[in-house]
Amino acid sequence: MEWIRATELAKIKGVSDRAIRKAIISGKYKGHKVCQRYEVLVASVEEELQEKINNLYTPKTNNSDYEIPISEKSKKRALTKFDIVMQWRKFCINYKGKKVDAVKEFVSVYNTMTSKEFSYENLNKISISTILRWDKTLKENGDNWESLAPKYKPHSYNESFSEKETVLKILLNPN
């Protein structure tokens, strides 16, 4: 994770948002303003905080040997979501005004576009909360597009034939 929101850093550090903004302005931390929020470069904060941030925002890995495969359809949808979030971030940086207005305008433009180069055939209309959720998921997982793919585990049943037979008898008996 390269950047962290000033509000999140304030929570981790146990100080106010204003204190973090003042630290950015004074040059203690490297940061910039995106729409109406500040972001801080993680490499510019103290080492103990960097460790905390990396521990909090590093995706947890399962120790299981089973890795969930991503189908081509899921991969295409995840990459489409990733592209939309990247376009939204660019739009937000260039937008002059409040973040809320930027999100509303972007979603409105996206949902009304009929051009094939901008609208994606495998996603329907999106909402404000959807794009914010995708953005949060990406930030928590280091902008890894795979985090937007569904993580469905296939069901596996280890019942023997006699167990299945018994269950069917119980279910199908009209007692």
Secondary structure as GFF3:
##gff-version 3
##sequence-region A 1 175
A	DSSP	beta_strand	3	5	.	.	.	ID=ss1
A	DSSP	alpha_helix	6	13	.	.	.	ID=ss2
A	DSSP	alpha_helix	17	26	.	.	.	ID=ss3
A	DSSP	beta_strand	31	34	.	.	.	ID=ss4
A	DSSP	beta_strand	37	41	.	.	.	ID=ss5
A	DSSP	three_ten_helix	42	44	.	.	.	ID=ss6
A	DSSP	alpha_helix	47	57	.	.	.	ID=ss7
A	DSSP	alpha_helix	72	94	.	.	.	ID=ss8
A	DSSP	alpha_helix	99	112	.	.	.	ID=ss9
A	DSSP	alpha_helix	128	140	.	.	.	ID=ss10
A	DSSP	three_ten_helix	145	148	.	.	.	ID=ss11
A	DSSP	alpha_helix	161	172	.	.	.	ID=ss12
###
